Amino acid sequence: KHTMIKRIDHVAIVVEDLDNALGFWRDALGLPLAKTEENPGEAVDIAFLPVGQSEIELLKPTDPESGIGQYLAKKGQGMHHVCMEVEDIDAMIARLLEHGVRMINEEPRVREEGTRYAFVHPKSAGGVLVELYEVPAK
């Protein structure tokens, strides 16, 4: 089975205020701001800042009751998850389950543009929330 990890797709950081966060990531560090988008489904506004073949994603919750909103209230600003692009997400999930890894999603979910994704439970990854992405072939 091919379970190759291709790259880190993105590192997601929860912030209270996008403009304030961009003061560091864009203005001080000098990363380009590729775009911002509202994601009403996840109740989050996102700023995308490319770094090489990866991105920093700044997540600002728009609803305190959402998953990200509750995370911010409980843990404060900071690292939320790291996302790795994999060649075959089904094979990767099968491999992780064989290793006794606890998954949040044992079946991949699908984004609008066709990316399939799943989250590994942080208890199985030393407290790190890990997301897996399988990006559709262009």
Order of alpha helices (4+ residues) and beta strands (2+ residues): beta-alpha-beta-beta-beta-alpha-beta-alpha-beta-beta-beta
